[in-house]
Amino acid sequence: MSHHYSIRNLLNIKDNNITFDENFCSTETIKKVKAKVFHGTLTYQPKACYACGHVFDDQIIKHGFKTSLIKMPSISGFHTYLKLRKQRYFCKHCHSTFT
């Protein structure tokens, strides 16, 4: 059983496209409260551009990441967050970016 599965199970995450870093958990102060923060990455190959609908091809390229901080249910009394790096894409057909 991979640690990705165990963490997804702990956080009740169903998306298999989310993986977790080697140092997947840290303690950080968020809104003046000590919290557990899990560090994950979401990457996948989109079926089409979200803006223009063009089917995925070599003109839709990876374009960095956008990080989101998502509140999760508390674990062991700690406020818990998922700091998720989401793959961004750039569509050369319509010059839009999307995650």
PyRosetta script that sets phi, psi and omega in degrees:
from pyrosetta import init, pose_from_sequence

init()
pose = pose_from_sequence("MSHHYSIRNLLNIKDNNITFDENFCSTETIKKVKAKVFHGTLTYQPKACYACGHVFDDQIIKHGFKTSLIKMPSISGFHTYLKLRKQRYFCKHCHSTFT")
pose.set_psi(1, 126.5)
pose.set_omega(1, -178.7)
pose.set_phi(2, -77.8)
pose.set_psi(2, 157.2)
pose.set_omega(2, 177.3)
pose.set_phi(3, -67.8)
pose.set_psi(3, -24.1)
pose.set_omega(3, 177.2)
pose.set_phi(4, -61.4)
pose.set_psi(4, -45.1)
pose.set_omega(4, -179.7)
pose.set_phi(5, -63.6)
pose.set_psi(5, -44.9)
pose.set_omega(5, -178.2)
pose.set_phi(6, -61.5)
pose.set_psi(6, -43.3)
pose.set_omega(6, -179.7)
pose.set_phi(7, -69.6)
pose.set_psi(7, -43.6)
pose.set_omega(7, 177.5)
pose.set_phi(8, -59.0)
pose.set_psi(8, -39.7)
pose.set_omega(8, 179.2)
pose.set_phi(9, -65.5)
pose.set_psi(9, -45.2)
pose.set_omega(9, 179.1)
pose.set_phi(10, -59.5)
pose.set_psi(10, -41.5)
pose.set_omega(10, -177.6)
pose.set_phi(11, -91.1)
pose.set_psi(11, 0.0)
pose.set_omega(11, -179.5)
pose.set_phi(12, 59.2)
pose.set_psi(12, 44.9)
pose.set_omega(12, 178.2)
pose.set_phi(13, -100.2)
pose.set_psi(13, 127.3)
pose.set_omega(13, -176.9)
pose.set_phi(14, -94.4)
pose.set_psi(14, -19.7)
pose.set_omega(14, -173.2)
pose.set_phi(15, -75.2)
pose.set_psi(15, 114.0)
pose.set_omega(15, 179.8)
pose.set_phi(16, -73.6)
pose.set_psi(16, -8.2)
pose.set_omega(16, 177.9)
pose.set_phi(17, -81.5)
pose.set_psi(17, -5.1)
pose.set_omega(17, 177.5)
pose.set_phi(18, -94.3)
pose.set_psi(18, 124.1)
pose.set_omega(18, 176.4)
pose.set_phi(19, -118.0)
pose.set_psi(19, 164.1)
pose.set_omega(19, -176.8)
pose.set_phi(20, -120.2)
pose.set_psi(20, 142.6)
pose.set_omega(20, -179.2)
pose.set_phi(21, -65.6)
pose.set_psi(21, 163.7)
pose.set_omega(21, 177.5)
pose.set_phi(22, -59.6)
pose.set_psi(22, -43.7)
pose.set_omega(22, 174.7)
pose.set_phi(23, -96.4)
pose.set_psi(23, 75.1)
pose.set_omega(23, -167.3)
pose.set_phi(24, -80.1)
pose.set_psi(24, -10.7)
pose.set_omega(24, -177.2)
pose.set_phi(25, -139.3)
pose.set_psi(25, 137.6)
pose.set_omega(25, 176.0)
pose.set_phi(26, -139.7)
pose.set_psi(26, 167.3)
pose.set_omega(26, 174.5)
pose.set_phi(27, -108.0)
pose.set_psi(27, 124.7)
pose.set_omega(27, -178.7)
pose.set_phi(28, -134.6)
pose.set_psi(28, 159.0)
pose.set_omega(28, 174.8)
pose.set_phi(29, -96.7)
pose.set_psi(29, 118.1)
pose.set_omega(29, 179.6)
pose.set_phi(30, -125.1)
pose.set_psi(30, 125.5)
pose.set_omega(30, -176.7)
pose.set_phi(31, 53.2)
pose.set_psi(31, 43.0)
pose.set_omega(31, 177.1)
pose.set_phi(32, 65.6)
pose.set_psi(32, 18.9)
pose.set_omega(32, 179.4)
pose.set_phi(33, -127.3)
pose.set_psi(33, 134.8)
pose.set_omega(33, 177.3)
pose.set_phi(34, -68.2)
pose.set_psi(34, 130.6)
pose.set_omega(34, -175.6)
pose.set_phi(35, -138.9)
pose.set_psi(35, 156.1)
pose.set_omega(35, 171.6)
pose.set_phi(36, -89.5)
pose.set_psi(36, 130.4)
pose.set_omega(36, -179.6)
pose.set_phi(37, -122.2)
pose.set_psi(37, 121.7)
pose.set_omega(37, 176.3)
pose.set_phi(38, -95.6)
pose.set_psi(38, 136.5)
pose.set_omega(38, -175.2)
pose.set_phi(39, -109.3)
pose.set_psi(39, 114.9)
pose.set_omega(39, -178.4)
pose.set_phi(40, -130.9)
pose.set_psi(40, 167.3)
pose.set_omega(40, 178.8)
pose.set_phi(41, -131.5)
pose.set_psi(41, 133.4)
pose.set_omega(41, 175.4)
pose.set_phi(42, -111.1)
pose.set_psi(42, 116.7)
pose.set_omega(42, 174.9)
pose.set_phi(43, -140.7)
pose.set_psi(43, 146.3)
pose.set_omega(43, -175.8)
pose.set_phi(44, -164.7)
pose.set_psi(44, 172.0)
pose.set_omega(44, 173.5)
pose.set_phi(45, -104.9)
pose.set_psi(45, 115.1)
pose.set_omega(45, -179.1)
pose.set_phi(46, -68.3)
pose.set_psi(46, 153.9)
pose.set_omega(46, 177.6)
pose.set_phi(47, -77.4)
pose.set_psi(47, -30.5)
pose.set_omega(47, -177.6)
pose.set_phi(48, -160.9)
pose.set_psi(48, 165.8)
pose.set_omega(48, 174.1)
pose.set_phi(49, -66.4)
pose.set_psi(49, 132.1)
pose.set_omega(49, -179.7)
pose.set_phi(50, -70.6)
pose.set_psi(50, -24.4)
pose.set_omega(50, -177.4)
pose.set_phi(51, -85.0)
pose.set_psi(51, -52.0)
pose.set_omega(51, -174.2)
pose.set_phi(52, -107.3)
pose.set_psi(52, -11.1)
pose.set_omega(52, 177.2)
pose.set_phi(53, 83.4)
pose.set_psi(53, 2.2)
pose.set_omega(53, 179.9)
pose.set_phi(54, -61.7)
pose.set_psi(54, 131.8)
pose.set_omega(54, -178.9)
pose.set_phi(55, -62.0)
pose.set_psi(55, 142.2)
pose.set_omega(55, -177.0)
pose.set_phi(56, -52.9)
pose.set_psi(56, 129.8)
pose.set_omega(56, 174.0)
pose.set_phi(57, -151.4)
pose.set_psi(57, -168.4)
pose.set_omega(57, -177.1)
pose.set_phi(58, -72.3)
pose.set_psi(58, -1.7)
pose.set_omega(58, 176.7)
pose.set_phi(59, -92.8)
pose.set_psi(59, -2.1)
pose.set_omega(59, 173.3)
pose.set_phi(60, -110.0)
pose.set_psi(60, 111.1)
pose.set_omega(60, -170.4)
pose.set_phi(61, -119.3)
pose.set_psi(61, 155.3)
pose.set_omega(61, 175.0)
pose.set_phi(62, -64.2)
pose.set_psi(62, 140.9)
pose.set_omega(62, -171.7)
pose.set_phi(63, -142.2)
pose.set_psi(63, 53.4)
pose.set_omega(63, 178.1)
pose.set_phi(64, 79.9)
pose.set_psi(64, -161.2)
pose.set_omega(64, -177.3)
pose.set_phi(65, -133.5)
pose.set_psi(65, 154.9)
pose.set_omega(65, 170.9)
pose.set_phi(66, -120.6)
pose.set_psi(66, 129.5)
pose.set_omega(66, -177.8)
pose.set_phi(67, -100.0)
pose.set_psi(67, 132.2)
pose.set_omega(67, 176.8)
pose.set_phi(68, -119.5)
pose.set_psi(68, 144.5)
pose.set_omega(68, 175.8)
pose.set_phi(69, -108.0)
pose.set_psi(69, 115.1)
pose.set_omega(69, -172.8)
pose.set_phi(70, -114.3)
pose.set_psi(70, 125.6)
pose.set_omega(70, 178.0)
pose.set_phi(71, -72.4)
pose.set_psi(71, 132.3)
pose.set_omega(71, 179.6)
pose.set_phi(72, -117.9)
pose.set_psi(72, 166.8)
pose.set_omega(72, 174.8)
pose.set_phi(73, -60.7)
pose.set_psi(73, 148.0)
pose.set_omega(73, -179.8)
pose.set_phi(74, -60.7)
pose.set_psi(74, 147.7)
pose.set_omega(74, 176.5)
pose.set_phi(75, -126.6)
pose.set_psi(75, 124.6)
pose.set_omega(75, 179.9)
pose.set_phi(76, 51.7)
pose.set_psi(76, 38.1)
pose.set_omega(76, 177.2)
pose.set_phi(77, 82.6)
pose.set_psi(77, -2.4)
pose.set_omega(77, 179.8)
pose.set_phi(78, -95.5)
pose.set_psi(78, 140.9)
pose.set_omega(78, 167.0)
pose.set_phi(79, -60.7)
pose.set_psi(79, 140.5)
pose.set_omega(79, -174.5)
pose.set_phi(80, -130.3)
pose.set_psi(80, 137.4)
pose.set_omega(80, -180.0)
pose.set_phi(81, -132.1)
pose.set_psi(81, 153.9)
pose.set_omega(81, 171.0)
pose.set_phi(82, -111.7)
pose.set_psi(82, 116.3)
pose.set_omega(82, 175.1)
pose.set_phi(83, -93.8)
pose.set_psi(83, 101.9)
pose.set_omega(83, -170.5)
pose.set_phi(84, -106.8)
pose.set_psi(84, 118.9)
pose.set_omega(84, 174.1)
pose.set_phi(85, -87.0)
pose.set_psi(85, 113.6)
pose.set_omega(85, -177.4)
pose.set_phi(86, -102.3)
pose.set_psi(86, 128.7)
pose.set_omega(86, 178.9)
pose.set_phi(87, -59.6)
pose.set_psi(87, 130.4)
pose.set_omega(87, 174.4)
pose.set_phi(88, -101.7)
pose.set_psi(88, 151.8)
pose.set_omega(88, 177.4)
pose.set_phi(89, -127.9)
pose.set_psi(89, 153.6)
pose.set_omega(89, 175.5)
pose.set_phi(90, -122.7)
pose.set_psi(90, 128.8)
pose.set_omega(90, 178.7)
pose.set_phi(91, -98.8)
pose.set_psi(91, 116.2)
pose.set_omega(91, -179.9)
pose.set_phi(92, -74.6)
pose.set_psi(92, -14.0)
pose.set_omega(92, 179.2)
pose.set_phi(93, -73.2)
pose.set_psi(93, -45.2)
pose.set_omega(93, -176.1)
pose.set_phi(94, -118.3)
pose.set_psi(94, 0.9)
pose.set_omega(94, 178.4)
pose.set_phi(95, 61.0)
pose.set_psi(95, 35.6)
pose.set_omega(95, 177.4)
pose.set_phi(96, -107.2)
pose.set_psi(96, 154.1)
pose.set_omega(96, 170.2)
pose.set_phi(97, -112.4)
pose.set_psi(97, 151.6)
pose.set_omega(97, 178.6)
pose.set_phi(98, -154.8)
pose.set_psi(98, 160.3)
pose.set_omega(98, 176.5)
pose.set_phi(99, -115.6)
pose.dump_pdb("model.pdb")
